[in-house]
Each structure stands twice: as structure tokens, then as C-alpha cells.
Amino acid sequence: MTNAEPGMRKDLKEAAATLKWAGVDLFALADRMKATGDEQGANELTKIALSFQQVEDTLEGAHSEKGKVSQVKPYSDNVR
């Protein structure tokens, strides 16, 4: 294990946690938008929140497996 690996795993874990809570906030905002009648905006935010969950799952898997950091995939293609 190199000196950088423990720090990288910690960073990945923190990034996954940030995505998780950002997704939770987006779901809540989407619910409020839907309640005000903005169904399209709510659906778009829900798609973004779901993509955050997918990336979070990927990051969680990457930080828990040694040497598997290359599994992290960009999520910008999922967000539209």
C-alpha cells in the first residue's frame, strides 16, 4: 500500500457521503417542486439525484476495495 492510498480512500469516502446528502437534498427539493406543480423540473432533479446515488455506490465500492479506484466512472454524462 502506498502512502497516498489511505488518503485517497478517505477522500473517496468523503466524496460519496457528500453525494449522498446532496442527493437527499435534491430529492426533497424535487418533492417541493412537484407540490407546486413543476413536474418537469421535479423529474429532472430526481434524475440528477438518482445519478448521484449511482456515483455514490461506485465510490463506496471503489474506496472499500484496494486497488480498485479505477472503477470510478465519470457521472457528468448521466446528468442532463
PyMOL commands that set and color helices and strands:
alter all, ss='L'
color gray80, all
select helices_A, chain A and resi 4-35+39-64+69-71
alter helices_A, ss='H'
color red, helices_A
deselect
rebuild
show_as cartoon
